[in-house]
Amino acid sequence: MNVSISNTSEKPIYQQLFEQISAQILKGELGSGYCLPPIRQAAQELRVSVITVKKAWEELERSGLINTVTGKGCFVADFSSDEMLQTRNEMILKQMENDISYYKSFGLTLDEVVDLLRKIY
């Protein structure tokens, strides 16, 4: 697990953790059964609050990406490649819906959004 926290980001730290770990899971970098570090250990290593890490782990579990086994830890869920692709696409579509609402609030057309995306991609 490789995570980089930015204290200057507009995103909350728990969200940065969630996004980076979920991306690693969905790209297959953290395979099924991989044991995430205990919450206290992760908090200490990342120099963040235990509550922050706990919130990220809870979000990962709510998303079905990890399973918690009482007394043993948190483990990456067992996914088939089709399930991984479906979960990835669902998460991306959810984010895109939020982004599109933001762009629409500026009155951008689909063509304008696509042009802007092409410039930064």
Residue frames as qw, qx, qy, qz and C-alpha x, y, z in Angstrom:
[[0.000, 0.891, 0.455, 0.000, 0.00, 0.00, 0.00],
 [0.431, 0.016, 0.047, 0.901, 1.50, 3.27, -1.14],
 [0.056, -0.870, -0.487, -0.057, -0.28, 6.42, 0.00],
 [0.363, 0.122, -0.059, 0.922, 0.68, 10.07, -0.26],
 [0.141, -0.795, -0.551, 0.210, -1.19, 12.63, 1.83],
 [0.269, 0.405, 0.093, 0.869, -1.37, 16.29, 0.89],
 [0.200, -0.539, -0.559, 0.598, -2.16, 18.72, 3.69],
 [0.051, 0.345, -0.116, -0.930, -2.69, 21.47, 1.13],
 [0.082, -0.239, -0.826, -0.503, -5.32, 19.59, -0.89],
 [0.461, -0.184, 0.012, -0.868, -8.93, 20.73, -0.78],
 [0.772, -0.155, -0.557, -0.263, -9.92, 17.07, -0.34],
 [0.658, -0.621, 0.304, -0.298, -10.23, 15.81, 3.21],
 [0.041, -0.540, 0.841, 0.000, -7.45, 13.43, 4.22],
 [0.612, 0.051, 0.755, -0.231, -9.84, 10.49, 4.70],
 [0.717, 0.624, 0.154, -0.269, -11.04, 11.00, 1.11],
 [0.284, 0.742, -0.594, -0.127, -7.45, 11.08, -0.17],
 [0.318, -0.304, 0.889, -0.125, -6.82, 7.78, 1.62],
 [0.695, 0.324, 0.562, -0.309, -10.04, 6.26, 0.31],
 [0.625, 0.726, -0.099, -0.271, -9.37, 7.31, -3.29],
 [0.176, 0.678, -0.710, -0.070, -5.76, 6.17, -3.35],
 [0.370, -0.185, 0.895, -0.166, -6.40, 2.79, -1.71],
 [0.713, 0.424, 0.454, -0.326, -9.52, 2.10, -3.77],
 [0.532, 0.738, -0.328, -0.255, -7.58, 2.89, -6.95],
 [0.007, -0.523, 0.852, -0.010, -4.82, 0.48, -5.90],
 [0.556, 0.075, 0.783, -0.271, -7.40, -2.23, -5.20],
 [0.686, 0.587, 0.290, -0.318, -9.28, -1.71, -8.48],
 [0.431, 0.739, -0.486, -0.181, -6.05, -1.67, -10.51],
 [0.970, 0.002, -0.242, 0.032, -5.07, -4.99, -8.89],
 [0.293, 0.627, -0.528, 0.493, -2.08, -3.53, -7.05],
 [0.328, -0.265, 0.714, -0.558, -3.58, -4.70, -3.75],
 [0.429, -0.003, -0.824, -0.371, -4.86, -8.18, -4.40],
 [0.749, -0.420, -0.294, -0.420, -7.67, -10.14, -2.81],
 [0.856, -0.369, -0.309, 0.190, -6.91, -10.95, 0.79],
 [0.415, 0.407, -0.285, 0.762, -4.29, -8.22, 1.19],
 [0.472, -0.655, -0.506, 0.305, -4.32, -7.12, 4.82],
 [0.085, 0.838, -0.008, 0.539, -4.48, -3.37, 5.33],
 [0.336, 0.182, -0.610, 0.694, -2.39, -2.10, 8.22],
 [0.275, -0.610, -0.679, 0.302, -4.23, -1.69, 11.52],
 [0.032, 0.914, 0.287, 0.286, -5.89, 1.72, 11.88],
 [0.466, -0.856, 0.088, 0.204, -3.56, 2.91, 14.65],
 [0.676, -0.209, 0.414, 0.573, -0.46, 1.81, 12.76],
 [0.413, 0.571, 0.449, 0.549, -1.60, 3.48, 9.54],
 [0.141, -0.965, -0.185, -0.119, -2.44, 6.68, 11.44],
 [0.577, -0.693, 0.224, 0.369, 0.99, 6.72, 13.04],
 [0.631, 0.021, 0.482, 0.607, 2.85, 6.03, 9.78],
 [0.259, 0.651, 0.451, 0.552, 0.84, 8.65, 7.88],
 [0.222, -0.123, -0.335, 0.908, 0.93, 11.11, 10.80],
 [0.371, -0.333, -0.318, -0.806, -2.80, 11.60, 10.75],
 [0.527, -0.239, 0.452, -0.679, -5.61, 11.07, 13.24],
 [0.186, 0.042, 0.980, -0.054, -6.86, 7.58, 14.05],
 [0.442, 0.548, 0.500, -0.504, -10.37, 8.92, 13.36],
 [0.373, 0.646, -0.349, -0.567, -9.29, 9.96, 9.84],
 [0.128, 0.281, -0.924, -0.225, -7.97, 6.49, 9.00],
 [0.282, 0.244, 0.870, -0.321, -11.00, 4.83, 10.59],
 [0.480, 0.605, 0.201, -0.602, -13.29, 6.94, 8.40],
 [0.351, 0.541, -0.612, -0.458, -11.35, 5.96, 5.26],
 [0.013, -0.102, 0.995, -0.001, -11.43, 2.24, 6.19],
 [0.389, 0.401, 0.678, -0.478, -15.19, 2.49, 6.88],
 [0.487, 0.625, -0.119, -0.598, -15.72, 4.09, 3.46],
 [0.217, 0.394, -0.846, -0.287, -13.69, 1.30, 1.82],
 [0.160, 0.117, 0.959, -0.201, -15.83, -1.26, 3.58],
 [0.443, 0.534, 0.392, -0.604, -19.08, 0.54, 2.69],
 [0.448, 0.603, -0.391, -0.532, -17.95, 0.47, -0.94],
 [0.979, 0.076, 0.132, -0.133, -17.41, -3.28, -0.74],
 [0.520, 0.705, -0.463, 0.134, -13.69, -2.99, -1.37],
 [0.185, 0.354, -0.817, 0.415, -12.56, -4.42, 1.97],
 [0.744, -0.442, -0.440, -0.240, -13.96, -6.75, 4.60],
 [0.163, -0.609, 0.566, -0.532, -13.31, -6.45, 8.31],
 [0.773, -0.173, -0.611, 0.016, -12.74, -9.60, 10.31],
 [0.495, -0.801, 0.118, -0.316, -13.09, -8.87, 14.03],
 [0.741, -0.568, 0.342, 0.099, -9.82, -9.46, 15.83],
 [0.800, 0.077, 0.403, 0.437, -7.90, -10.10, 12.61],
 [0.203, -0.387, 0.255, 0.862, -8.02, -6.93, 10.52],
 [0.537, 0.667, 0.128, -0.500, -9.25, -5.46, 7.26],
 [0.513, -0.106, 0.738, 0.425, -8.72, -7.39, 4.06],
 [0.287, 0.312, -0.428, -0.798, -9.18, -6.57, 0.38],
 [0.771, 0.220, 0.389, -0.454, -12.38, -8.21, -0.85],
 [0.459, -0.037, 0.809, 0.366, -12.27, -11.06, -3.32],
 [0.473, 0.635, 0.030, -0.609, -13.21, -9.69, -6.75],
 [0.731, 0.309, 0.511, 0.332, -13.46, -11.30, -10.14],
 [0.303, -0.082, 0.293, 0.903, -12.03, -9.14, -12.92],
 [0.085, -0.554, -0.599, -0.572, -15.60, -8.40, -14.10],
 [0.420, -0.780, -0.444, 0.132, -16.62, -7.29, -10.61],
 [0.466, -0.425, 0.012, 0.776, -13.54, -5.09, -10.34],
 [0.166, 0.190, 0.460, 0.851, -14.34, -3.45, -13.66],
 [0.244, -0.686, -0.591, -0.348, -17.98, -2.93, -12.70],
 [0.485, -0.717, -0.318, 0.387, -17.05, -1.44, -9.31],
 [0.407, -0.220, 0.176, 0.869, -14.45, 0.82, -10.90],
 [0.041, 0.374, 0.533, 0.758, -16.93, 2.06, -13.50],
 [0.345, -0.756, -0.549, -0.089, -19.61, 2.69, -10.87],
 [0.480, -0.618, -0.161, 0.601, -17.19, 4.75, -8.77],
 [0.296, -0.047, 0.340, 0.892, -16.03, 6.72, -11.80],
 [0.082, -0.555, -0.607, -0.563, -19.59, 7.40, -12.97],
 [0.402, -0.772, -0.452, 0.196, -20.54, 8.63, -9.50],
 [0.416, -0.478, 0.046, 0.773, -17.60, 11.06, -9.50],
 [0.188, 0.163, 0.515, 0.820, -18.36, 12.17, -13.05],
 [0.160, -0.726, -0.624, -0.240, -21.98, 12.92, -12.13],
 [0.390, -0.767, -0.226, 0.456, -20.76, 15.27, -9.41],
 [0.376, -0.275, 0.314, 0.827, -18.26, 16.86, -11.76],
 [0.116, 0.419, 0.642, 0.631, -20.83, 17.34, -14.53],
 [0.222, -0.835, -0.501, 0.046, -23.18, 19.11, -12.12],
 [0.405, -0.635, 0.021, 0.658, -20.36, 21.48, -11.26],
 [0.288, -0.028, 0.516, 0.806, -19.59, 22.18, -14.95],
 [0.002, -0.629, -0.678, -0.381, -23.27, 22.73, -15.71],
 [0.277, -0.808, -0.364, 0.372, -23.43, 25.32, -12.95],
 [0.255, -0.494, 0.262, 0.789, -20.99, 27.37, -15.08],
 [0.587, 0.644, 0.114, -0.478, -23.20, 26.91, -18.12],
 [0.070, -0.472, 0.773, 0.418, -20.67, 24.75, -20.00],
 [0.841, 0.277, -0.158, -0.438, -21.91, 22.64, -22.89],
 [0.948, -0.113, 0.281, 0.093, -20.86, 19.03, -23.39],
 [0.722, 0.579, -0.024, 0.377, -18.55, 20.08, -26.23],
 [0.006, -0.853, 0.322, -0.411, -16.87, 22.67, -24.00],
 [0.741, -0.523, 0.393, -0.152, -16.37, 20.10, -21.24],
 [0.943, 0.167, 0.200, 0.208, -14.90, 17.58, -23.69],
 [0.483, 0.759, -0.152, 0.410, -12.56, 20.23, -25.12],
 [0.289, -0.797, 0.401, -0.348, -11.34, 21.12, -21.63],
 [0.893, -0.285, 0.346, -0.046, -10.86, 17.46, -20.76],
 [0.853, 0.434, 0.039, 0.288, -8.81, 16.90, -23.89],
 [0.201, 0.850, -0.284, 0.396, -6.55, 19.81, -22.94],
 [0.397, -0.672, 0.528, -0.335, -5.71, 18.41, -19.51],
 [0.960, -0.081, 0.254, -0.089, -5.78, 14.68, -20.24]]
